[in-house]
């Protein structure tokens, strides 16, 4: 499904779920703000690389929802600097797959009570 591209609506759902403006989301996904605005409401498909990034952030949101037992705390944590990431914001840190895995590891440590 990723190779064929996710529907553009998945990106819009992610934006709504994370409660972040498109000006912040576009660079996280590696697309221009103009492209994001132009494609809003479109029934087209995302490229495989953008689809992969959308899935990456959705996966992180899902794990944060589980760890923090709700959307408000999860979104707050994902958007705030974290000591376990050297003071970086998790959503910014997760721009690469390796960064996303570090965020996942930190969430796993928090879930099991290891706050380092």
Secondary structure, DSSP 8 states (H G I E B T S, - for coil): -TTT--BHHHHHHHHHHHT--HHHHHHHHT--HHHHHHHTT---B--HHHHHHHHHHHHHHHHHHHHHTSHHHHHHHHTSEEGGGTTEEHHHHTTSHHHHHHHHHHHHHHHTT---
